Amino acid sequence: MPKEYINPKTLFPSLKYGFSQIVTSQGGRTIYISGQTPWNAEEKIIGTTRHEQARQSLKNLQMAIEAVGGSPKDIVSLRIYMVDYQPEVDAEAIANELKAFFPEIRLQQPGSGFLPLL
């Protein structure tokens, strides 16, 4: 599916945080994946830090997309929800995990929405 990644100079430079401001796609099949958490297949939470839990959630996302024949490069959008968000710690943790999850497409990161939950 052809995709175009757009990061206007009029918006802040989001690639360093692991996402693009805008992604367009045309044609092809659209797949919707339920929210992924740091649970493993045995319903145990993996990790005690934001890094570890984000890594496990992204690992689960990768397994889900691979189950339908896709790969991380096919992802065009992410929504990230976090409880007890602490920007001074959590922003970097999530950004680092996103950049590690999408290493081969540095200039073509999925669009992402982030919502801290109270």
N, CA, C and O atoms as a DFTB+ gen file, in Angstrom:
472 C
 N C O
     1  1       0.845      -1.164       0.000
     2  2       0.000       0.000       0.000
     3  2       0.897       1.235       0.000
     4  3       1.704       1.410       0.913
     5  1       0.766       2.088      -1.007
     6  2       1.593       3.297      -1.051
     7  2       1.266       4.233       0.108
     8  3       0.102       4.467       0.433
     9  1       2.319       4.759       0.719
    10  2       2.145       5.685       1.836
    11  2       3.025       6.909       1.607
    12  3       4.085       6.823       0.986
    13  1       2.573       8.033       2.113
    14  2       3.370       9.252       2.074
    15  2       3.464       9.794       3.499
    16  3       2.453       9.941       4.185
    17  1       4.684      10.086       3.933
    18  2       4.942      10.609       5.276
    19  2       5.270      12.088       5.146
    20  3       6.163      12.471       4.390
    21  1       4.548      12.909       5.883
    22  2       4.686      14.361       5.739
    23  2       4.961      14.969       7.114
    24  3       4.251      14.703       8.083
    25  1       5.997      15.781       7.173
    26  2       6.355      16.485       8.400
    27  2       6.581      17.953       8.060
    28  3       7.714      18.373       7.828
    29  1       5.492      18.737       8.030
    30  2       5.613      20.141       7.642
    31  2       6.556      20.914       8.559
    32  3       6.607      20.680       9.766
    33  1       7.280      21.813       7.974
    34  2       8.200      22.654       8.752
    35  2       7.438      23.570       9.710
    36  3       8.025      24.118      10.642
    37  1       6.133      23.739       9.483
    38  2       5.314      24.593      10.343
    39  2       4.890      23.895      11.632
    40  3       4.311      24.529      12.514
    41  1       5.174      22.585      11.754
    42  2       4.889      21.825      12.974
    43  2       6.202      21.412      13.621
    44  3       7.243      21.416      12.964
    45  1       6.166      21.058      14.891
    46  2       7.415      20.696      15.570
    47  2       8.007      19.428      14.954
    48  3       7.265      18.607      14.414
    49  1       9.342      19.251      15.025
    50  2      10.015      18.103      14.411
    51  2       9.770      16.816      15.207
    52  3      10.492      16.528      16.162
    53  1       8.768      16.058      14.818
    54  2       8.322      14.897      15.596
    55  2       9.136      13.631      15.369
    56  3       9.054      12.708      16.179
    57  1       9.918      13.555      14.296
    58  2      10.658      12.319      14.016
    59  2      11.587      11.930      15.157
    60  3      11.794      10.743      15.411
    61  1      12.147      12.917      15.845
    62  2      13.045      12.590      16.958
    63  2      12.304      11.920      18.106
    64  3      12.928      11.319      18.981
    65  1      10.978      12.018      18.110
    66  2      10.156      11.348      19.118
    67  2       9.567      10.040      18.602
    68  3       8.819       9.372      19.316
    69  1       9.898       9.672      17.373
    70  2       9.481       8.384      16.841
    71  2       8.172       8.372      16.088
    72  3       7.585       7.305      15.909
    73  1       7.685       9.535      15.632
    74  2       6.451       9.534      14.840
    75  2       6.439      10.674      13.829
    76  3       7.131      11.679      13.988
    77  1       5.626      10.488      12.776
    78  2       5.409      11.518      11.766
    79  2       4.163      12.312      12.113
    80  3       3.264      11.815      12.792
    81  1       4.118      13.543      11.644
    82  2       2.939      14.375      11.877
    83  2       1.750      13.909      11.035
    84  3       0.612      13.930      11.504
    85  1       2.010      13.491       9.799
    86  2       0.941      13.113       8.873
    87  2       1.383      11.888       8.081
    88  3       2.532      11.803       7.649
    89  1       0.466      10.942       7.894
    90  2       0.707       9.798       7.014
    91  2      -0.532       9.642       6.145
    92  3      -1.652       9.600       6.653
    93  1      -0.331       9.555       4.832
    94  2      -1.446       9.264       3.937
    95  2      -1.208       7.891       3.334
    96  3      -0.063       7.488       3.128
    97  1      -2.286       7.171       3.050
    98  2      -2.169       5.869       2.387
    99  2      -3.319       5.729       1.405
   100  3      -4.373       6.344       1.562
   101  1      -3.093       4.906       0.390
   102  2      -4.110       4.696      -0.633
   103  2      -4.216       3.221      -0.952
   104  3      -3.219       2.499      -0.952
   105  1      -5.444       2.774      -1.228
   106  2      -5.664       1.405      -1.670
   107  2      -5.304       0.376      -0.624
   108  3      -4.968       0.716       0.510
   109  1      -5.377      -0.867      -1.007
   110  2      -4.967      -1.950      -0.132
   111  2      -5.980      -2.280       0.946
   112  3      -7.073      -1.715       0.989
   113  1      -5.608      -3.182       1.796
   114  2      -6.442      -3.669       2.889
   115  2      -6.108      -2.888       4.153
   116  3      -4.939      -2.617       4.425
   117  1      -7.122      -2.528       4.922
   118  2      -6.935      -1.842       6.197
   119  2      -7.207      -2.824       7.321
   120  3      -8.219      -3.526       7.308
   121  1      -6.310      -2.876       8.289
   122  2      -6.434      -3.794       9.423
   123  2      -6.466      -2.964      10.698
   124  3      -5.676      -2.034      10.863
   125  1      -7.376      -3.301      11.592
   126  2      -7.490      -2.617      12.875
   127  2      -7.077      -3.593      13.966
   128  3      -7.639      -4.683      14.072
   129  1      -6.105      -3.210      14.768
   130  2      -5.580      -4.076      15.827
   131  2      -6.004      -3.501      17.174
   132  3      -5.859      -2.304      17.425
   133  1      -6.520      -4.355      18.023
   134  2      -6.916      -3.922      19.367
   135  2      -5.716      -3.391      20.133
   136  3      -4.570      -3.702      19.812
   137  1      -5.994      -2.589      21.144
   138  2      -4.933      -2.036      21.970
   139  2      -4.060      -3.125      22.568
   140  3      -4.561      -4.135      23.062
   141  1      -2.763      -2.916      22.520
   142  2      -1.811      -3.887      23.043
   143  2      -1.241      -3.368      24.356
   144  3      -0.969      -2.177      24.509
   145  1      -1.071      -4.266      25.276
   146  2      -0.577      -3.950      26.613
   147  2       0.695      -4.746      26.862
   148  3       1.094      -5.537      26.007
   149  1       1.346      -4.562      28.012
   150  2       2.550      -5.340      28.292
   151  2       2.269      -6.758      28.777
   152  3       3.148      -7.374      29.379
   153  1       1.085      -7.292      28.538
   154  2       0.800      -8.686      28.897
   155  2       1.464      -9.629      27.913
   156  3       1.582      -9.325      26.726
   157  1       1.901     -10.791      28.422
   158  2       2.344     -11.854      27.523
   159  2       1.161     -12.787      27.268
   160  3       0.049     -12.504      27.714
   161  1       1.384     -13.891      26.561
   162  2       0.301     -14.822      26.214
   163  2      -0.324     -15.467      27.444
   164  3      -1.459     -15.939      27.386
   165  1       0.404     -15.492      28.552
   166  2      -0.105     -16.074      29.804
   167  2      -0.771     -15.019      30.691
   168  3      -1.063     -15.280      31.858
   169  1      -1.009     -13.830      30.136
   170  2      -1.657     -12.721      30.836
   171  2      -0.855     -12.198      32.024
   172  3      -1.423     -11.747      33.019
   173  1       0.449     -12.262      31.913
   174  2       1.354     -11.714      32.932
   175  2       1.936     -10.406      32.404
   176  3       2.329     -10.320      31.241
   177  1       1.988      -9.393      33.259
   178  2       2.598      -8.126      32.865
   179  2       4.104      -8.318      32.770
   180  3       4.741      -8.821      33.696
   181  1       4.656      -7.912      31.645
   182  2       6.093      -8.016      31.426
   183  2       6.708      -6.641      31.658
   184  3       6.294      -5.657      31.046
   185  1       7.688      -6.580      32.536
   186  2       8.416      -5.346      32.783
   187  2       7.873      -4.548      33.952
   188  3       6.685      -4.585      34.274
   189  1       8.790      -3.826      34.570
   190  2       8.417      -2.957      35.686
   191  2       8.658      -1.486      35.348
   192  3       8.160      -0.601      36.044
   193  1       9.413      -1.223      34.289
   194  2       9.686       0.158      33.885
   195  2       8.865       0.503      32.648
   196  3       8.343      -0.382      31.970
   197  1       8.758       1.797      32.361
   198  2       8.047       2.243      31.149
   199  2       8.720       1.679      29.904
   200  3       8.044       1.261      28.964
   201  1      10.062       1.668      29.896
   202  2      10.790       1.111      28.753
   203  2      10.375      -0.334      28.514
   204  3       9.993      -0.697      27.401
   205  1      10.446      -1.148      29.540
   206  2      10.152      -2.579      29.410
   207  2       8.701      -2.819      29.010
   208  3       8.416      -3.681      28.178
   209  1       7.796      -2.067      29.596
   210  2       6.385      -2.267      29.278
   211  2       6.058      -1.772      27.869
   212  3       5.261      -2.392      27.166
   213  1       6.664      -0.669      27.456
   214  2       6.469      -0.191      26.083
   215  2       7.036      -1.200      25.095
   216  3       6.419      -1.480      24.067
   217  1       8.207      -1.745      25.402
   218  2       8.836      -2.743      24.528
   219  2       7.939      -3.966      24.365
   220  3       7.770      -4.464      23.252
   221  1       7.361      -4.453      25.464
   222  2       6.478      -5.621      25.386
   223  2       5.204      -5.293      24.603
   224  3       4.733      -6.114      23.816
   225  1       4.653      -4.114      24.812
   226  2       3.454      -3.715      24.070
   227  2       3.739      -3.659      22.573
   228  3       2.919      -4.101      21.768
   229  1       4.897      -3.120      22.198
   230  2       5.270      -3.067      20.785
   231  2       5.565      -4.460      20.234
   232  3       5.265      -4.744      19.074
   233  1       6.146      -5.322      21.050
   234  2       6.367      -6.716      20.640
   235  2       5.022      -7.387      20.346
   236  3       4.889      -8.111      19.360
   237  1       4.030      -7.145      21.203
   238  2       2.696      -7.698      20.974
   239  2       2.089      -7.134      19.691
   240  3       1.452      -7.863      18.931
   241  1       2.283      -5.848      19.450
   242  2       1.795      -5.228      18.223
   243  2       2.431      -5.890      17.006
   244  3       1.753      -6.167      16.016
   245  1       3.734      -6.141      17.083
   246  2       4.423      -6.792      15.969
   247  2       3.866      -8.195      15.732
   248  3       3.653      -8.584      14.584
   249  1       3.630      -8.953      16.792
   250  2       3.067     -10.298      16.622
   251  2       1.676     -10.227      16.000
   252  3       1.323     -11.065      15.170
   253  1       0.888      -9.233      16.396
   254  2      -0.462      -9.087      15.842
   255  2      -0.407      -8.767      14.356
   256  3      -1.129      -9.374      13.565
   257  1       0.437      -7.825      13.969
   258  2       0.482      -7.445      12.556
   259  2       1.090      -8.554      11.702
   260  3       0.693      -8.744      10.552
   261  1       2.053      -9.286      12.262
   262  2       2.629     -10.410      11.522
   263  2       1.619     -11.541      11.348
   264  3       1.693     -12.290      10.374
   265  1       0.678     -11.672      12.282
   266  2      -0.346     -12.719      12.189
   267  2      -1.252     -12.523      10.975
   268  3      -1.894     -13.472      10.525
   269  1      -1.310     -11.304      10.444
   270  2      -2.121     -11.041       9.254
   271  2      -1.252     -10.727       8.036
   272  3      -1.728     -10.167       7.049
   273  1       0.034     -11.097       8.121
   274  2       0.928     -10.949       6.975
   275  2       1.577      -9.589       6.820
   276  3       2.132      -9.292       5.762
   277  1       1.523      -8.759       7.843
   278  2       2.126      -7.433       7.765
   279  2       3.422      -7.343       8.541
   280  3       3.918      -8.339       9.067
   281  1       3.964      -6.145       8.605
   282  2       5.180      -5.874       9.369
   283  2       5.079      -4.449       9.910
   284  3       4.187      -3.703       9.503
   285  1       5.973      -4.057      10.816
   286  2       5.917      -2.693      11.349
   287  2       5.910      -1.609      10.269
   288  3       5.329      -0.543      10.476
   289  1       6.537      -1.861       9.137
   290  2       6.558      -0.836       8.088
   291  2       5.176      -0.562       7.500
   292  3       4.985       0.447       6.822
   293  1       4.216      -1.444       7.750
   294  2       2.853      -1.255       7.254
   295  2       1.985      -0.420       8.193
   296  3       0.876      -0.035       7.822
   297  1       2.463      -0.138       9.385
   298  2       1.684       0.611      10.377
   299  2       1.681       2.090      10.000
   300  3       2.736       2.683       9.775
   301  1       0.490       2.680       9.935
   302  2       0.400       4.096       9.574
   303  2      -0.003       4.986      10.746
   304  3       0.147       6.205      10.670
   305  1      -0.512       4.396      11.828
   306  2      -0.959       5.221      12.949
   307  2      -0.918       4.430      14.253
   308  3      -1.216       3.236      14.279
   309  1      -0.551       5.103      15.314
   310  2      -0.552       4.525      16.662
   311  2      -1.306       5.456      17.600
   312  3      -1.283       6.676      17.435
   313  1      -1.965       4.874      18.573
   314  2      -2.529       5.642      19.692
   315  2      -1.903       5.077      20.955
   316  3      -1.944       3.871      21.199
   317  1      -1.331       5.948      21.742
   318  2      -0.643       5.518      22.955
   319  2      -1.348       6.140      24.156
   320  3      -1.533       7.355      24.225
   321  1      -1.734       5.295      25.088
   322  2      -2.372       5.737      26.327
   323  2      -1.460       5.349      27.491
   324  3      -0.899       4.253      27.501
   325  1      -1.311       6.237      28.464
   326  2      -0.438       5.942      29.588
   327  2      -1.037       6.482      30.882
   328  3      -1.469       7.633      30.953
   329  1      -1.054       5.638      31.892
   330  2      -1.520       6.026      33.224
   331  2      -0.341       6.613      34.001
   332  3       0.796       6.174      33.831
   333  1      -0.607       7.594      34.843
   334  2       0.424       8.213      35.694
   335  2       1.594       8.762      34.880
   336  3       2.756       8.565      35.236
   337  1       1.284       9.435      33.810
   338  2       2.297       9.985      32.911
   339  2       3.171      11.008      33.623
   340  3       2.674      11.927      34.274
   341  1       4.490      10.832      33.486
   342  2       5.481      11.755      34.024
   343  2       6.347      12.204      32.855
   344  3       7.279      11.493      32.482
   345  1       6.065      13.363      32.268
   346  2       6.732      13.760      31.033
   347  2       8.251      13.740      31.092
   348  3       8.906      13.382      30.114
   349  1       8.813      14.122      32.230
   350  2      10.278      14.191      32.321
   351  2      10.937      12.825      32.190
   352  3      12.131      12.757      31.896
   353  1      10.211      11.748      32.395
   354  2      10.754      10.390      32.295
   355  2      10.114       9.630      31.138
   356  3      10.807       9.011      30.331
   357  1       8.806       9.681      31.066
   358  2       8.061       8.823      30.148
   359  2       8.188       9.217      28.684
   360  3       8.203       8.340      27.820
   361  1       8.280      10.500      28.378
   362  2       8.373      10.930      26.981
   363  2       9.588      10.306      26.310
   364  3       9.491       9.791      25.196
   365  1      10.727      10.350      26.984
   366  2      11.947       9.773      26.418
   367  2      11.846       8.254      26.321
   368  3      12.294       7.669      25.335
   369  1      11.269       7.616      27.319
   370  2      11.132       6.154      27.306
   371  2      10.317       5.702      26.108
   372  3      10.713       4.778      25.397
   373  1       9.186       6.342      25.882
   374  2       8.324       5.961      24.766
   375  2       8.997       6.288      23.438
   376  3       8.977       5.471      22.518
   377  1       9.591       7.473      23.328
   378  2      10.265       7.859      22.086
   379  2      11.371       6.871      21.735
   380  3      11.492       6.468      20.578
   381  1      12.175       6.476      22.709
   382  2      13.267       5.531      22.447
   383  2      12.744       4.183      21.979
   384  3      13.319       3.576      21.076
   385  1      11.671       3.714      22.574
   386  2      11.114       2.420      22.162
   387  2      10.491       2.501      20.772
   388  3      10.612       1.560      19.988
   389  1       9.831       3.605      20.457
   390  2       9.270       3.765      19.113
   391  2      10.372       3.799      18.064
   392  3      10.249       3.166      17.015
   393  1      11.447       4.531      18.336
   394  2      12.551       4.609      17.371
   395  2      13.231       3.261      17.202
   396  3      13.679       2.936      16.103
   397  1      13.318       2.475      18.258
   398  2      13.901       1.133      18.157
   399  2      12.975       0.187      17.397
   400  3      13.446      -0.697      16.682
   401  1      11.670       0.366      17.544
   402  2      10.695      -0.502      16.886
   403  2      10.629      -0.240      15.385
   404  3      10.354      -1.157      14.611
   405  1      10.876       0.991      14.968
   406  2      10.829       1.369      13.557
   407  2      12.210       1.820      13.066
   408  3      12.313       2.912      12.507
   409  1      13.274       1.030      13.247
   410  2      14.624       1.518      12.955
   411  2      14.902       1.753      11.479
   412  3      15.631       2.683      11.130
   413  1      14.340       0.933      10.611
   414  2      14.682       1.011       9.197
   415  2      13.937       2.115       8.470
   416  3      14.212       2.374       7.299
   417  1      13.009       2.766       9.134
   418  2      12.219       3.788       8.454
   419  2      12.275       5.107       9.215
   420  3      11.237       5.708       9.493
   421  1      13.450       5.549       9.544
   422  2      13.659       6.731      10.374
   423  2      12.888       7.970       9.903
   424  3      12.383       8.727      10.731
   425  1      12.791       8.184       8.603
   426  2      12.109       9.368       8.101
   427  2      10.652       9.090       7.779
   428  3       9.938       9.974       7.305
   429  1      10.206       7.863       8.034
   430  2       8.840       7.474       7.702
   431  2       8.198       6.795       8.905
   432  3       7.875       5.608       8.856
   433  1       8.017       7.536       9.963
   434  2       7.416       6.994      11.180
   435  2       5.901       7.125      11.106
   436  3       5.397       8.074      10.506
   437  1       5.160       6.185      11.708
   438  2       3.704       6.310      11.725
   439  2       3.263       7.573      12.459
   440  3       3.963       8.075      13.338
   441  1       2.104       8.068      12.084
   442  2       1.502       9.142      12.862
   443  2       1.123       8.583      14.224
   444  3       0.714       7.425      14.317
   445  1       1.247       9.363      15.265
   446  2       0.956       8.853      16.607
   447  2       0.184       9.875      17.418
   448  3       0.419      11.081      17.332
   449  1      -0.742       9.359      18.205
   450  2      -1.450      10.179      19.179
   451  2      -1.098       9.673      20.566
   452  3      -1.010       8.465      20.784
   453  1      -0.898      10.578      21.495
   454  2      -0.511      10.189      22.850
   455  2      -1.471      10.836      23.828
   456  3      -1.692      12.046      23.780
   457  1      -2.042      10.034      24.715
   458  2      -2.998      10.550      25.684
   459  2      -2.656      10.058      27.079
   460  3      -2.820       8.874      27.370
   461  1      -2.178      10.953      27.955
   462  2      -1.967      10.560      29.347
   463  2      -3.326      10.379      30.031
   464  3      -4.227      11.198      29.856
   465  1      -3.463       9.327      30.791
   466  2      -4.699       9.056      31.525
   467  2      -4.500       9.384      32.993
   468  3      -3.420       9.164      33.542
   469  1      -5.522       9.902      33.619
   470  2      -5.434      10.240      35.040
   471  2      -5.860       9.078      35.889
   472  3      -5.852       9.175      37.116
